[in-house]
Amino acid sequence: DTLTDSQNRTIIVEIANAISPSQVESVKQLAACTRIYFPESRFEHRGFEGSDGGGNDCTFLNILLQIFLPDVFENVVNITELAYKEAGWGKKLQLPPPNKCGLRTSEYLNYNEFKRLGVHLDSGSLFTALFALSDPKLYQGGEFYILPRDEPDDRLYYFKPRQYSALVFLSETNHGVTDLEGPREMFTNEFWVYDDAPWDASRRAENAHMDVFVQRAVETLDHTVDYYKWEDLTDLWPYGEDIEDFDDHASYHGFYEDELNASEDELYQHEL
């Protein structure tokens, strides 16, 4: 299934049987281990302020996914590539294919402590691949909704993905989750124009930080950066540094770059 916006651009593709039950269990086990060994740096009780509330409990799996579950990572790329071809995002929008992009973040999500997810967009990413780990019969509500840009009357479109299916969409499209009751588990992955975000990015890397990192790698290394080698990373990542000179880069690597500077009020006014 696909959904197009007012300009006939496909913004979301739903793919059935996108992940196997064994892969789902592997993702859950990796998330559980991550919370045990990296409880502070790789887990966040994440509330979404300014977007009508809600949130999720997020375990960050990027880099760990590529190392410990390479088959799942390959599947994520392949499913996103399948949606990319189905939607025509290469020919119609001149976006790079997912297999030429990097993985910005990979997240295991549950909503045990939250009962909704306010509207937001995955700013600075190109594609988001969201895999449904839970049987939708086990929770009430919890529908994924999306708001295409320039949609007449700000119409929302709703999806309640089947277990093991995937929703792949243009990241900079407003989306959220309706009120829910019951266990809802998801596995989300964002692709961007850079290489995979390095371990030192820890959580969801920012475009400006990655710009600094790439510039430093080019200036200081005499070899291609190895994203899995500690020595190549620890002195290059901008830990909490003042990177105002690079802030403007954060809005220039997505699809809707001309609209990213809209105010939060404008982005969320359709829910008021």
C-alpha positions in Angstrom: 0.0 0.0 0.0 1.1 3.6 -0.7 0.0 7.1 0.1 0.6 10.1 -2.1 0.5 13.8 -1.2 -1.2 16.7 -3.1 1.7 16.8 -5.6 1.4 13.1 -6.3 4.6 12.3 -4.4 4.5 9.0 -2.6 5.3 9.7 1.1 4.7 6.3 2.7 4.8 2.6 1.6 3.5 -0.3 3.7 5.2 -3.7 3.3 3.8 -6.9 4.7 6.0 -9.6 6.2 8.9 -7.3 6.3 10.7 -8.9 9.2 10.7 -12.5 10.4 9.6 -13.6 13.9 13.1 -14.8 14.7 14.5 -11.4 13.7 12.0 -9.7 15.9 13.2 -11.8 18.9 16.8 -11.0 18.1 16.0 -7.3 18.1 14.2 -7.6 21.5 17.2 -9.6 23.0 19.7 -7.0 21.7 17.6 -4.2 23.2 17.4 -6.0 26.5 21.2 -6.6 26.6 21.8 -3.0 25.6 19.7 -1.7 28.5 21.7 -3.9 30.9 25.2 -2.9 29.7 24.6 0.7 28.6 21.7 1.9 30.7 22.7 5.6 30.6 24.1 6.1 27.2 21.8 3.9 25.2 18.4 4.2 26.8 16.1 7.2 27.1 12.7 7.7 28.7 11.9 10.1 25.9 9.1 12.6 26.2 8.1 14.7 23.3 7.5 18.3 24.6 5.9 20.8 22.3 4.2 18.2 20.2 1.1 17.6 22.2 2.9 15.4 24.7 3.4 11.7 24.7 6.7 9.8 24.0 8.3 6.4 24.2 11.0 4.4 25.9 13.8 4.2 23.4 16.8 1.8 23.3 19.4 2.9 20.8 20.8 0.0 18.7 22.8 1.7 16.0 26.3 0.2 15.6 25.3 -2.7 17.8 22.7 -3.7 15.2 25.4 -3.8 12.5 27.8 -5.7 14.6 25.6 -8.3 16.3 22.7 -8.6 13.9 24.1 -8.1 10.4 21.3 -10.1 8.9 18.6 -7.8 10.5 20.5 -4.7 9.4 20.7 -6.1 5.8 17.0 -6.7 5.9 16.3 -3.2 7.1 18.3 -1.8 4.2 16.6 -4.2 1.7 13.1 -3.3 2.9 13.8 0.4 2.7 15.3 -0.1 -0.7 12.1 -2.0 -1.8 9.9 0.9 -0.6 12.3 3.4 -2.3 11.8 1.7 -5.7 8.1 1.2 -5.2 7.7 4.9 -4.4 10.0 6.2 -7.2 11.9 8.3 -4.7 15.0 8.2 -6.9 13.5 9.2 -10.2 10.8 11.5 -8.9 12.6 13.2 -6.0 16.3 12.6 -6.9 17.0 11.1 -3.5 19.9 8.7 -3.1 19.0 5.0 -2.6 19.0 3.6 0.9 21.9 1.3 0.2 24.0 4.4 -0.5 22.9 6.1 2.7 24.0 5.6 6.3 22.0 4.5 9.3 21.5 7.5 11.4 19.7 5.7 14.3 18.2 2.4 15.0 15.7 2.3 17.9 13.7 -0.3 19.8 10.6 1.5 21.1 7.9 0.6 23.6 5.1 2.7 25.1 4.6 1.1 28.5 5.1 4.4 30.3 3.5 6.6 27.5 0.1 6.5 26.0 0.6 8.4 22.8 3.2 10.0 20.7 2.7 13.6 19.7 3.1 14.8 16.1 6.7 15.4 15.0 9.0 14.8 12.1 12.4 13.1 11.8 14.2 16.2 10.8 17.4 15.9 8.9 16.8 12.2 7.8 15.7 11.0 4.4 13.8 7.7 5.0 12.3 6.2 8.2 11.6 2.4 8.3 9.3 1.5 11.1 8.8 -2.3 11.8 5.8 -3.5 13.8 6.9 -6.0 16.4 3.6 -6.3 18.3 0.3 -7.9 17.3 -2.1 -5.0 16.9 -4.8 -7.1 18.6 -2.9 -6.8 21.9 -3.4 -3.0 22.2 -6.2 -0.6 21.7 -5.7 2.5 19.7 -2.1 3.2 19.0 -2.6 4.0 15.3 0.3 5.5 13.4 -0.8 8.7 11.6 0.8 10.9 9.0 0.1 14.3 7.7 1.3 14.9 4.1 2.6 18.4 3.4 0.2 20.7 1.6 -2.7 18.4 2.5 -6.1 20.1 2.1 -7.8 20.7 5.4 -4.7 19.1 7.2 -6.2 15.6 6.7 -4.5 12.9 8.7 -4.1 9.3 7.4 -4.1 6.4 9.8 -2.3 3.1 9.8 -2.4 0.2 12.3 0.4 -1.9 10.9 0.1 -5.7 11.1 2.7 -7.6 13.1 6.0 -8.0 11.1 5.0 -5.4 8.6 6.9 -2.2 7.9 5.9 1.4 7.2 8.6 3.2 5.2 8.1 7.0 4.8 9.8 10.2 4.0 11.3 11.2 7.3 10.4 14.9 7.2 6.7 14.2 7.1 4.7 15.0 10.3 3.6 11.8 12.0 2.6 10.5 15.4 0.7 7.8 17.4 -2.8 8.0 18.7 -3.8 7.3 22.3 -3.2 3.7 23.2 -3.7 1.0 25.8 -1.7 -2.2 25.9 1.8 -3.3 24.8 3.0 -1.7 21.6 6.6 -2.4 20.5 8.2 -1.0 17.4 11.6 -1.0 15.7 12.5 2.2 13.8 15.5 3.1 11.6 16.4 6.4 10.0 18.6 6.8 7.0 20.5 10.0 6.1 23.1 11.3 3.6 26.1 10.5 5.8 27.7 7.2 6.6 26.5 5.3 9.7 26.5 7.4 12.8 29.5 6.3 14.9 29.3 4.8 18.3 30.3 8.0 20.0 27.2 9.6 18.6 25.5 7.3 21.2 21.9 8.2 20.6 20.3 10.0 17.6 23.2 11.9 16.0 22.6 15.4 14.9 23.6 16.6 11.4 25.7 19.4 12.7 27.7 17.0 14.9 28.2 14.7 11.9 29.4 17.6 9.8 32.1 18.4 12.4 33.1 14.8 12.7 33.5 14.3 8.9 35.5 17.5 8.6 37.8 16.5 11.4 38.2 13.0 9.9 39.2 14.5 6.5 41.7 17.0 8.2 43.3 14.6 10.7 43.3 11.1 9.4 45.6 9.7 6.7 43.3 6.8 6.0 39.5 6.2 5.5 37.7 6.5 8.8 36.9 3.1 10.4 33.5 3.6 12.2 34.1 0.6 14.3 37.6 1.5 15.5 37.8 3.3 18.8 41.1 5.2 17.9 39.4 6.7 14.8 36.5 8.0 16.7 37.2 9.1 20.3 39.1 12.3 19.4 36.9 13.3 16.5 33.4 13.4 17.8 32.3 16.8 19.1 31.2 15.9 22.7 29.0 18.8 23.8 31.1 21.4 22.0 29.9 24.7 20.7 29.1 24.0 17.1 27.0 27.0 16.2 29.1 27.5 13.1 27.7 24.2 11.8 24.1 24.5 13.0 22.9 25.6 9.5 23.8 22.2 8.1 21.2 20.5 10.1 18.3 21.7 7.9 19.9 21.0 4.6 20.0 17.2 4.3 16.4 16.2 4.2 13.7 16.2 1.6 11.6 19.2 2.8 14.6 21.4 3.5 12.8 24.6 2.4 10.2 24.1 5.1 12.3 22.9 8.0 12.7 26.4 9.5 8.9 26.7 10.1 8.1 27.4 13.8 6.9 24.6 16.1 3.5 26.3 16.2 3.2 25.9 12.5 4.3 22.3 12.5 1.8 21.3 15.2 -1.1 23.6 14.6 -3.2 20.9 12.9 -3.6 19.1 16.3 -4.9 22.2 18.2 
